[in-house]
Amino acid sequence: MSDIVAEPVPLLRRPVVLVAILGAVVVLVAALSLLHLRREAIDTQGRELRLLSLALTAEVGRGLQGIDEGLRAMQVELREGRLPTSGPLAGRILKTHAELLPLVQTLWLLDAQGKVLAASEAAAPPPLATFAPATDSLLPGQVAVSRPFAPPAPAHAPSMVALAMRYPAQGQQDGGWIVAALPADMLLGAFSVATPAPDARMAVFRKDGVRLAGAIVATPHATEADLARRLAAMRSAAVRRFRDDSERLVAMHSLQQFGLDVVLTRDLGVMLVGWRQAVRIVLLVVVFLLLVITGAAWLIVRANGRRALAQQALQAQQARSSKFNSLGVLAGAVAHDFNNVLASIVGYGEMAQDAAVPGSAQRRHLDMVIKAALRGKTLVERILSFSGGGARASTPFALEPIVEEVLAMLAGSLPAGIEVKRQLQAAGAQLNGDPTQAFEAVMNLCTNAIQAMPGGGTLTVDLRKVHMVQARILSHSRLDAGSYLALSVADEGAGMSPGVMEHLFEPFFTTRAAQSGTGLGLAVVHGVVTELGGAIDVASQPGRGALFTLYFPEYAGAAAQPSAAEAPHGAGQAVMVVDDDADLVAMLSEMLAELGYAPVGYTDPQAALQALLAAPRQYALVITDEVMPGMSGTMLAQTLSSRHPGLPLILLSGYGGPLMAAKAVTAGVSHVLLKPVRREELAHALQTLIPRKATA
C-alpha cells in the first residue's frame, strides 16, 4: 500500500516544477521585455527631446546673435561719433535701432555708473548689479544678461530680460553700457509651435541658476545656487526627479557666448502611459501561461513598431526643415524684384492719390490699391522672417472689415455650386496684433472650407462677440474666461474622422495630396491664432461637414489714429537716385520733384559714383538701392564715406534686419528705408538728413 502511494509524488511534483520553471521563465522574459520596452521608450523620447532642444537652442542663439551684432554695430557708431550719447537725436537713433533689431523692445545708453544717458523710450533699465557676468569684469565685446525685470507699465506686462555690452571711453567721453531689453518669453522661440506634447516644458537659465524664461515645475523650490550646481552637472538627456515629486526626462544645451542654458523636459509618467498599459497586459497574460509568449512577442513587435514610427518622425522633421530652408532661399531670391514692383505701385499710387478728387470713386480705388500694396510689403517681410522667428508689430484693428475683405476677394473666384452665407455681428470690435496675420488666417480657413466641398454646398461665415464666464476645454485648445470675437466657418463637405482631427493642424499634413494640397493652410491658421492669444475649436463627423471656430481675445483699447501731418518739402536741393531698375528711378525722381527736390537719376552705379566723385558738393543727398549689378549700395556708400564723409546717403533694401543694419552702419549709410518706400517716410528722412543750411 505504501509502495502504491509513494510513487506518484515525484510524478505530481514534476509538472508543478515544470509549471513553476515555465512560470518563472515567463515572468523573467516578461520582466526583461518590459524593461527593454521602458528603456526603448525613454531612449527614443530622449533622442527626440535632444534634437528638439538643439533646434530650439539654435533658434534662441540666432535671435541673441542678431542682438549681439546690433550692439557691436552701435559700438562702432559710438566710436566713430555717429551715435551721440545724449539728446533727442540719440533717442531717435536708438528707437530706429530698436525697430530694426529682432526681438529688441527698448534700447538704453548708460554711463559707467548705470545712469541713463539716452533711451529709445521712457522706461527704466535694470540695475547693473542684476547682470551676469558682473559688469565690473565685463570685457569690450562681451555680453552680460540681466535678471528678469518688470517694465513700469502696463501693470500686467510680461517680464523683460536685458543684454548689456560695454562701450569704451572715447576722448573726453567716458565709457558706459549699451543695454537692449526684450520680452523674456521671446527666449522660448517657437516652443509653443514645436512642442512635442502638452506635458513638455521649456526654461532658459543663466549659468548662475537665475531663471530667465519658462518654467519646469509649477512652484520651484530649489535655490539659484542649487540650480547652478545641477545645471553644471547635467549632461545630455537624463531622467531627473524634481522637488514637486515629478519625474521628468531632461535635455539641455548651452549657449556659451551668452552664459545661458536651455532646458527642455517631458513628464516621464505621461511618456510611459503606453508602457504601463503593456505592464497590465503582461500581468494578465502571466496568469494564463499559454498566452504569455504570444503576449510578450506582441509587445516586442509593438516596441519595434514604435521605434520605426519614431525614426519616421525624425525623417519627417528633417524633411520639414529642408522645406523651410527652401522657402527661405526662394523668398530671398524673389524679394528684391517683388519689392521693386511694390515700390512702383506704392510710389505712383500715392502720386495718383494727390491728383484724384477727394471722395471720388477714383480716389477710393487708389486707396484700395495702396492698401493692397502695403499688405504685399508686409507679406514679403513675413516670408523673409519665416524661419528666423523675428518679432512682429502689434496694432489695434477691427476684425469684421478683414472678414468682409476676404469674402469679397473670394466672391470673384468661387467654384460653381458654392454659396456663401455670412452673419457678421461684431462691428467695431477690435483685436490687438498683426492685421495681415488675421487676414491670412481667415483666408486660409475659408479656402480650406471651399476646397472641402468639390461638389458644391454652403459656406457659412459667422462673426460675433462672446463672453466666457469660466474656462472651457475645446477640441484643440483651452479657452480662458474673458471677452472674445468668435469667428465660425462651416462647410458641408465630407467631414473628418477622429484620426484626421488629431493631426489637423500639423504642418504639411493634408488629406488632399492628390489635389495639390500643401498641408500648410491650417498650420498657418493655428500659428496665427496662437500668436494672437486665441483658441481653436473644431467639430466634425464623417459625412456631416466641419465647423471651425476661432476665438480671438477682444481688445478694449482705443484704435490707433493715422497721422494727418503733411509730408515736409524741400527747397530745390539736388538729390541723386541710383537704381538698376529704370522704372524705379523714374518713379522716385517724380516723387522727389513733387516733394520740392531736384532729382538726378542713374541706373548704372559706376556712372553715378564717377559723377559724385567729380562734383560731390553738387548733391545734398544720395538715394541708392542695395542690390545692383557690379556694385551694391553699401559698396557705393563705403566709397563715398571714405572720400566725402559729410554726404548723407539713404539705402533702400527689401531685407532689413540686424545683419543689414550692421552692414549699413559699417559702410557709412546715414539711413535705411525698407522697400516699398512710402512718400511720408522718404520726406521725413530727407528733412532729417539734409543739413539746415541746404534748406535755407
C-alpha positions in Angstrom: 0.0 0.0 0.0 2.8 2.3 0.9 4.6 1.5 -2.4 1.5 2.5 -4.4 1.2 5.9 -2.6 5.0 6.7 -2.7 5.5 6.5 -6.4 3.1 9.3 -7.7 4.7 12.0 -5.6 7.6 12.8 -7.9 5.1 12.4 -10.9 2.9 15.1 -9.3 5.9 17.3 -8.4 7.4 17.2 -11.9 4.6 19.1 -13.6 4.4 21.5 -10.7 8.2 22.1 -11.0 7.9 22.4 -14.8 5.0 24.9 -14.4 6.9 26.8 -11.8 10.0 26.9 -14.0 7.9 27.8 -17.0 6.2 30.5 -14.9 9.5 31.8 -13.7 10.9 31.9 -17.2 7.7 33.6 -18.5 7.9 36.1 -15.6 11.6 36.7 -16.3 11.1 37.1 -20.0 8.1 39.4 -19.4 10.1 41.4 -16.9 13.1 41.7 -19.3 10.8 42.6 -22.2 9.1 45.3 -20.1 12.4 46.7 -19.0 13.5 46.7 -22.6 10.3 48.5 -23.7 10.8 51.1 -21.0 14.4 51.7 -21.9 13.5 51.9 -25.6 10.7 54.4 -24.9 12.9 56.6 -22.8 15.8 56.4 -25.3 13.6 57.2 -28.2 11.9 60.1 -26.5 15.3 61.2 -25.2 16.7 61.4 -28.8 13.7 63.4 -30.0 14.0 65.7 -27.0 17.7 66.2 -27.6 17.0 67.1 -31.2 14.2 69.5 -30.3 16.3 71.0 -27.6 19.2 71.5 -30.0 16.8 73.1 -32.6 15.3 75.5 -30.0 18.7 76.4 -28.6 19.9 77.2 -32.1 16.9 79.4 -32.6 17.4 81.3 -29.4 21.1 81.6 -30.3 20.2 83.1 -33.7 18.0 85.7 -32.1 20.6 86.7 -29.4 23.3 86.7 -32.0 21.3 89.2 -34.0 21.1 91.4 -30.9 24.8 91.0 -30.3 25.7 92.0 -33.8 23.4 95.0 -33.5 25.1 96.1 -30.2 28.5 95.7 -31.8 27.3 97.9 -34.7 26.2 100.5 -32.2 29.7 100.3 -30.6 31.1 101.2 -34.0 28.7 104.2 -34.2 29.7 105.4 -30.8 33.4 105.0 -31.6 33.0 106.9 -34.8 30.9 109.6 -33.3 27.8 108.9 -35.4 25.7 108.0 -32.4 25.6 110.8 -29.7 25.2 109.7 -26.1 22.6 112.2 -25.2 19.9 114.5 -26.6 16.8 113.9 -28.8 18.8 112.7 -31.8 20.3 109.9 -29.7 16.8 108.9 -28.6 15.6 108.8 -32.2 18.6 106.8 -33.4 18.1 104.3 -30.6 14.5 104.0 -31.5 15.4 103.3 -35.1 17.9 100.6 -34.0 15.3 99.1 -31.6 12.8 98.8 -34.6 15.5 97.2 -36.8 16.9 94.7 -34.2 14.9 91.5 -33.9 13.3 90.8 -30.5 14.5 94.1 -29.0 11.9 96.3 -27.5 13.9 99.0 -25.8 17.5 100.4 -26.0 19.4 102.5 -23.5 22.8 104.1 -23.3 24.1 104.2 -19.7 27.2 105.8 -18.2 29.7 103.8 -16.2 27.6 104.2 -13.0 24.4 103.0 -14.7 22.7 106.4 -15.2 20.6 106.7 -18.3 22.1 108.9 -21.0 19.7 108.2 -23.8 16.8 105.7 -24.4 14.5 104.6 -27.2 11.5 105.1 -24.9 10.7 106.3 -21.5 11.4 103.2 -19.4 13.9 102.5 -16.6 16.7 100.0 -17.4 17.5 97.1 -15.0 20.3 97.9 -12.4 23.8 96.9 -13.5 24.0 94.7 -10.4 21.5 92.3 -11.9 23.7 91.4 -14.8 25.9 88.3 -15.1 28.8 88.1 -15.7 29.4 91.1 -13.4 29.6 94.3 -15.4 32.8 95.3 -13.5 34.7 92.5 -15.1 33.0 92.6 -18.5 35.3 92.9 -21.4 34.6 95.1 -24.5 32.5 93.0 -26.9 31.4 90.6 -24.2 27.7 90.4 -23.4 26.1 90.2 -19.9 22.5 89.1 -19.3 20.2 90.6 -16.6 17.8 89.0 -14.3 14.1 89.2 -15.4 12.6 92.6 -14.6 9.1 94.0 -14.9 8.6 97.1 -17.1 6.9 100.0 -15.3 3.8 99.9 -17.5 1.3 98.4 -18.1 0.8 96.7 -14.8 0.4 93.2 -16.2 3.1 93.5 -18.9 5.3 90.4 -19.3 8.7 90.5 -17.7 11.8 91.6 -19.7 15.4 90.5 -20.0 18.2 92.8 -20.9 21.6 92.3 -22.6 24.4 94.7 -21.8 27.6 95.4 -23.7 30.4 97.8 -22.7 31.4 100.7 -24.9 34.9 102.1 -24.2 35.7 105.7 -23.4 36.4 108.0 -26.4 38.5 111.1 -25.8 36.7 113.3 -23.2 33.7 111.0 -23.3 33.6 108.3 -20.6 32.7 104.8 -21.4 29.4 103.1 -20.4 26.9 100.5 -21.4 24.6 99.7 -24.3 21.6 97.9 -22.9 18.9 96.1 -25.0 15.7 94.8 -23.5 13.5 92.1 -24.9 10.4 90.3 -23.6 11.6 87.3 -21.6 9.1 85.0 -23.4 10.9 85.7 -26.7 13.7 83.4 -25.3 11.4 80.5 -25.7 11.3 81.0 -29.5 9.0 78.6 -31.4 8.5 76.3 -28.4 4.7 76.8 -28.4 4.6 75.6 -32.0 7.3 72.9 -31.9 6.4 71.4 -28.5 6.0 67.6 -28.9 3.3 67.2 -26.2 1.3 69.2 -23.7 3.5 67.9 -20.9 6.6 69.4 -22.4 8.2 72.3 -20.5 11.0 74.7 -21.5 13.1 77.1 -19.5 16.1 79.3 -20.1 18.6 79.8 -17.2 21.7 81.8 -16.6 24.8 79.8 -15.6 24.3 81.1 -12.0 20.9 79.5 -11.8 18.7 82.5 -12.5 15.6 81.5 -14.5 15.0 84.0 -17.3 12.0 82.5 -19.1 9.7 79.5 -19.0 9.3 77.0 -16.1 9.9 73.4 -15.5 7.7 72.9 -12.4 4.7 74.9 -11.2 6.3 76.0 -7.9 10.1 75.8 -7.9 11.7 75.2 -4.5 15.4 75.0 -5.3 17.6 77.9 -4.7 19.6 79.6 -7.6 22.8 78.1 -6.2 21.3 74.6 -6.2 20.1 75.2 -9.8 23.5 76.4 -10.9 25.1 73.2 -9.5 22.5 70.9 -11.1 22.9 72.7 -14.5 26.7 72.3 -14.3 26.4 68.6 -13.6 23.7 67.9 -16.2 24.8 66.0 -19.3 22.7 65.3 -22.4 19.3 63.8 -21.8 18.6 62.2 -18.4 15.7 61.3 -16.1 15.6 63.6 -13.1 13.3 63.8 -10.1 12.1 67.3 -9.1 11.1 68.6 -5.7 7.4 68.6 -6.7 7.7 64.7 -6.9 7.5 64.7 -10.7 9.9 62.6 -12.6 10.9 64.2 -16.0 13.2 63.5 -18.9 15.5 66.5 -19.2 17.6 67.6 -22.2 19.9 70.6 -22.0 22.0 72.6 -24.4 24.2 75.7 -23.6 24.8 79.0 -25.3 28.3 79.6 -24.1 28.6 83.0 -25.7 25.8 84.3 -23.6 26.2 82.2 -20.5 22.8 80.5 -20.9 21.4 77.0 -20.5 18.3 76.0 -22.5 16.4 73.1 -20.6 13.6 71.1 -22.2 11.7 68.4 -20.2 8.9 66.0 -20.6 6.9 64.2 -17.9 8.1 60.6 -17.6 4.7 59.5 -16.4 3.0 60.8 -19.5 5.6 59.3 -21.8 5.2 55.9 -20.2 1.4 55.7 -20.4 1.7 53.1 -23.2 4.3 51.2 -21.3 2.1 51.0 -18.2 -0.7 49.6 -20.4 1.7 46.9 -21.6 2.5 46.0 -18.0 -1.1 45.4 -17.2 -1.5 43.3 -20.3 1.6 41.2 -19.4 0.4 40.7 -15.8 -2.9 39.3 -17.1 -1.0 37.2 -19.7 1.2 35.7 -16.9 -2.0 34.3 -15.2 -2.7 32.5 -18.4 0.6 30.8 -19.1 -0.3 29.6 -22.6 -0.8 33.3 -23.7 2.4 34.7 -22.1 4.8 34.1 -25.0 2.3 35.4 -27.5 1.7 38.5 -25.4 5.5 39.1 -24.9 6.1 38.7 -28.7 3.3 41.2 -29.4 4.8 43.7 -27.0 8.2 43.3 -28.7 6.7 43.8 -32.1 4.8 46.8 -30.8 8.1 48.3 -29.4 9.8 47.8 -32.8 6.8 49.5 -34.5 7.1 52.4 -32.1 10.8 52.7 -32.9 10.1 52.6 -36.6 7.5 55.4 -36.2 9.9 57.4 -34.2 12.5 57.1 -36.9 9.9 58.1 -39.5 9.0 61.1 -37.3 12.7 62.2 -37.2 12.9 61.8 -41.0 9.8 63.9 -41.4 11.3 66.6 -39.2 14.4 66.7 -41.4 12.2 67.0 -44.5 10.2 69.8 -42.9 13.4 71.6 -42.0 14.6 71.3 -45.6 11.3 72.7 -46.9 11.5 75.7 -44.6 15.1 76.3 -45.7 14.0 76.1 -49.4 11.2 78.6 -48.7 13.8 81.0 -47.1 16.1 80.7 -50.1 13.2 81.2 -52.5 12.0 84.3 -50.6 15.4 85.9 -50.6 15.7 85.3 -54.4 12.4 87.0 -55.3 12.1 89.6 -52.5 14.2 92.2 -54.4 12.3 92.1 -57.7 8.9 91.8 -55.9 9.7 94.8 -53.7 10.6 96.8 -56.8 7.2 96.1 -58.3 5.5 97.1 -55.0 7.7 100.2 -54.8 6.4 101.3 -58.2 2.8 100.6 -57.3 3.1 102.5 -54.0 5.0 105.4 -55.4 2.8 106.1 -58.5 -0.3 105.2 -56.5 0.5 107.9 -53.9 1.1 110.5 -56.6 -2.1 109.4 -58.3 -3.9 109.9 -55.0 -2.9 113.5 -54.9 -4.3 114.1 -58.4 -7.6 112.3 -57.6 -10.6 114.2 -56.3 -11.2 113.5 -52.5 -14.2 111.4 -52.0 -14.4 110.3 -55.7 -14.6 106.6 -56.8 -11.1 107.1 -58.4 -9.7 108.2 -55.0 -11.4 105.2 -53.3 -10.0 102.8 -55.8 -6.5 104.2 -55.4 -6.8 103.9 -51.7 -7.5 100.2 -52.1 -4.5 99.8 -54.5 -2.2 101.4 -51.9 -3.7 99.3 -49.1 -3.2 96.1 -51.1 0.4 97.0 -52.0 1.2 97.7 -48.3 -0.2 94.3 -47.4 2.1 92.8 -50.0 5.0 94.6 -48.3 4.0 93.1 -45.0 3.7 89.6 -46.6 7.2 89.9 -48.0 8.5 90.8 -44.6 6.8 87.8 -43.0 8.1 85.5 -45.7 11.7 86.7 -45.2 11.4 86.2 -41.5 9.6 82.8 -41.8 12.5 80.7 -40.3 14.1 83.5 -38.2 11.3 83.9 -35.5 11.5 87.7 -35.6 9.1 89.9 -33.6 6.0 91.3 -35.3 4.3 94.6 -34.8 1.0 94.7 -32.9 -1.7 97.3 -33.5 -5.4 97.6 -32.7 -7.6 96.7 -35.7 -11.2 95.7 -36.4 -11.7 92.1 -37.5 -15.1 92.5 -39.3 -13.7 94.6 -42.2 -10.9 92.0 -42.7 -13.6 89.2 -42.9 -15.6 91.3 -45.4 -12.5 91.9 -47.5 -11.7 88.1 -47.6 -15.2 87.3 -48.6 -15.2 90.0 -51.3 -11.9 88.6 -52.7 -13.3 85.0 -52.7 -16.6 86.1 -54.3 -15.0 86.5 -57.7 -13.4 83.0 -57.8 -16.0 80.8 -56.1 -16.4 77.4 -57.8 -19.7 76.6 -59.3 -22.3 75.4 -56.8 -20.7 77.2 -53.8 -23.0 79.6 -51.9 -21.7 82.0 -49.2 -23.8 82.8 -46.2 -22.5 85.5 -43.9 -23.6 86.6 -40.4 -21.2 89.3 -39.2 -22.3 90.8 -35.9 -19.2 92.4 -34.5 -19.0 95.9 -36.0 -16.3 98.0 -34.3 -14.9 95.1 -32.2 -11.1 95.1 -32.2 -8.2 92.8 -31.8 -4.6 93.7 -31.0 -2.0 92.2 -33.3 -0.9 92.0 -36.9 -3.9 92.5 -39.2 -2.1 90.8 -42.1 -1.9 87.6 -40.0 -5.6 87.8 -39.3 -6.2 88.2 -43.0 -4.2 85.1 -43.7 -5.9 83.1 -41.1 -9.4 84.0 -42.4 -8.4 83.5 -46.0 -6.8 80.0 -45.3 -9.8 78.9 -43.3 -12.4 79.9 -45.9 -10.2 78.5 -48.7 -10.0 75.2 -46.8 -13.8 75.1 -46.4 -14.3 75.8 -50.1 -11.9 73.0 -51.1 -13.8 70.6 -48.8 -16.9 71.0 -51.0 -15.8 70.0 -54.5 -19.4 69.1 -55.4 -20.8 72.4 -54.1 -22.5 73.5 -50.9 -22.9 76.4 -48.5 -20.1 78.2 -46.8 -21.3 79.8 -43.6 -19.2 82.5 -42.0 -20.3 83.9 -38.6 -18.6 86.6 -36.6 -19.9 87.6 -33.1 -18.8 88.8 -29.7 -18.9 86.2 -26.9 -18.1 86.3 -23.2 -16.8 83.3 -21.4 -17.7 83.3 -17.7 -15.4 80.3 -17.0 -12.6 78.5 -18.8 -13.6 75.8 -21.4 -11.7 72.9 -22.9 -12.0 73.0 -26.7 -11.1 70.3 -29.3 -7.6 71.7 -29.9 -7.1 74.4 -27.2 -8.1 75.7 -23.8 -10.2 78.8 -23.7 -9.8 81.0 -20.6 -12.6 83.2 -19.2 -13.0 86.6 -20.9 -14.4 88.5 -23.9 -13.7 87.1 -27.4 -14.5 87.6 -31.0 -15.7 84.2 -32.3 -15.2 83.6 -36.0 -17.0 80.4 -37.2 -16.5 78.9 -40.7 -18.7 75.9 -41.5 -18.8 73.8 -44.7 -21.0 71.0 -46.0 -18.1 68.7 -47.1 -17.3 65.1 -46.3 -16.2 65.8 -42.8 -13.3 64.3 -40.9 -12.6 61.2 -38.9 -11.1 61.4 -35.4 -7.7 60.3 -36.7 -7.6 63.2 -39.2 -8.8 65.6 -36.4 -5.8 64.6 -34.3 -3.3 65.7 -36.9 -5.4 68.6 -38.4 -3.0 71.5 -37.6 0.3 69.7 -38.1 2.5 71.4 -40.8 2.4 69.5 -44.2 -0.4 67.2 -43.1 -3.1 67.0 -45.8 -5.8 64.7 -47.0 -5.8 66.3 -50.4 -2.3 65.4 -51.7 -3.8 64.3 -55.0 -5.4 67.7 -55.4 -2.1 69.6 -54.7 -2.8 70.1 -51.1 0.2 71.5 -49.3 -0.8 71.0 -45.7 0.2 74.5 -44.7 -3.1 76.3 -44.7 -4.4 75.1 -41.3 -1.0 75.1 -39.8 -0.8 78.9 -40.6 -4.3 79.3 -39.1 -3.1 77.6 -35.9 0.1 79.7 -35.8 -1.8 83.0 -36.2 -4.4 82.1 -33.5 -1.6 81.2 -31.1 0.2 84.4 -31.8 -3.0 86.5 -31.2 -3.6 84.6 -27.9 -6.7 82.8 -29.1 -8.1 79.3 -29.2 -9.5 76.9 -31.8 -12.5 74.6 -31.6 -13.3 72.0 -34.4 -16.4 70.0 -34.7 -16.8 67.4 -37.5 -18.1 63.9 -38.3 -17.6 61.9 -41.4 -20.3 62.8 -44.0 -21.6 65.8 -42.0 -19.2 68.7 -42.8 -16.9 70.6 -40.4 -17.3 73.7 -38.2 -14.1 75.6 -37.3 -14.4 78.3 -34.6 -11.6 80.7 -33.9 -11.7 82.6 -30.6 -9.7 85.9 -30.5 -9.3 88.0 -27.3 -11.2 91.3 -27.8 -9.1 94.4 -27.5 -10.8 97.1 -25.4 -8.3 99.9 -26.0 -8.5 102.8 -28.5 -7.7 102.3 -32.1 -4.5 103.9 -33.5 -5.3 107.2 -35.3 -3.4 107.8 -38.6 -1.3 111.0 -38.7 -2.7 113.8 -40.8 0.6 115.7 -41.0 1.6 116.8 -44.5 4.9 115.5 -45.8 7.7 118.1 -45.5 9.0 119.6 -48.7 12.5 120.5 -49.9 13.8 123.8 -51.3 15.2 122.6 -54.7 18.2 120.6 -53.4 19.8 118.2 -55.8 19.3 114.6 -54.8 20.9 111.7 -56.8 18.8 108.5 -57.2 20.8 105.3 -58.1 18.9 102.0 -59.0 19.4 99.5 -61.8 15.6 99.5 -62.4 14.8 102.4 -64.7 11.1 102.4 -63.7 12.0 102.9 -60.1 14.4 105.7 -60.9 11.7 107.4 -62.8 9.2 106.9 -60.1 11.5 108.2 -57.3 12.6 111.1 -59.4 9.0 112.1 -60.0 8.2 111.7 -56.3 11.2 113.8 -55.3 10.2 116.5 -57.7 6.8 116.7 -56.2 8.4 117.0 -52.7 10.4 120.1 -53.9 13.8 118.5 -54.7 15.8 118.4 -57.9 16.3 114.7 -58.7 19.2 113.3 -60.8 18.7 109.6 -61.7 21.3 106.9 -62.6 20.7 103.3 -63.5 24.5 102.5 -63.5 26.1 102.7 -60.1 29.6 103.1 -61.6 28.5 106.1 -63.6 26.8 107.5 -60.5 30.0 107.1 -58.5 32.0 108.9 -61.1 29.5 111.8 -61.2 29.6 112.0 -57.4 33.4 112.0 -57.2 33.6 114.6 -59.9 31.1 117.1 -58.2 30.3 115.9 -54.7 29.1 119.3 -53.5 26.5 119.5 -56.2 24.3 117.0 -54.4 22.7 117.4 -51.0 21.9 113.6 -50.6 22.2 110.3 -52.4 19.5 107.6 -52.5 20.7 104.1 -53.6 19.3 100.6 -53.9 21.3 97.8 -52.2 21.1 95.0 -54.8 22.6 96.3 -58.1 24.8 94.6 -60.7 28.5 95.5 -60.4 28.3 97.5 -57.2 26.0 97.2 -54.3 24.5 100.1 -52.4 26.7 99.5 -49.4 29.8 99.4 -51.6 28.8 102.7 -53.1 28.2 104.1 -49.6 31.6 102.8 -48.3 33.4 104.5 -51.2 31.6 107.8 -50.7 32.1 107.8 -46.9 35.8 107.4 -47.3 36.1 110.2 -50.0 33.3 112.6 -48.8 32.2 111.6 -45.3 29.8 114.6 -45.0 27.5 113.5 -47.8 24.3 111.8 -46.4 23.2 108.6 -48.1 19.9 106.7 -47.8 20.0 102.9 -48.6 16.9 101.2 -50.0 16.6 97.5 -49.2 13.9 94.8 -49.2 15.6 92.8 -46.4 16.2 94.8 -43.2 17.2 93.0 -40.0 20.2 93.3 -37.8 22.7 92.0 -40.4 21.7 94.6 -42.9 21.7 97.3 -40.2 25.2 96.4 -39.1 26.4 96.2 -42.7 24.9 99.6 -43.5 26.4 101.2 -40.4 29.8 99.9 -41.3 29.5 101.2 -44.8 28.6 104.7 -43.6 24.9 104.7 -44.6 23.0 107.5 -42.9 19.6 105.9 -43.0 18.0 102.6 -44.2 14.5 102.5 -45.7 12.7 99.3 -46.4 11.0 98.8 -49.8 8.4 99.8 -50.9 9.1 103.3 -49.6 6.2 105.5 -48.6 6.3 109.1 -49.6 6.0 110.3 -46.0 8.9 108.1 -44.8 11.1 109.4 -47.6 10.1 113.0 -47.0 10.8 112.8 -43.3 14.2 111.1 -43.9 15.2 113.7 -46.3 14.2 116.5 -43.9 16.3 114.9 -41.1 19.4 114.2 -43.2 19.8 117.2 -45.4 21.6 120.0 -43.4 19.6 123.0 -42.5 22.0 125.3 -44.3 21.0 123.5 -47.5 17.3 124.1 -46.9 17.7 127.7 -46.0 
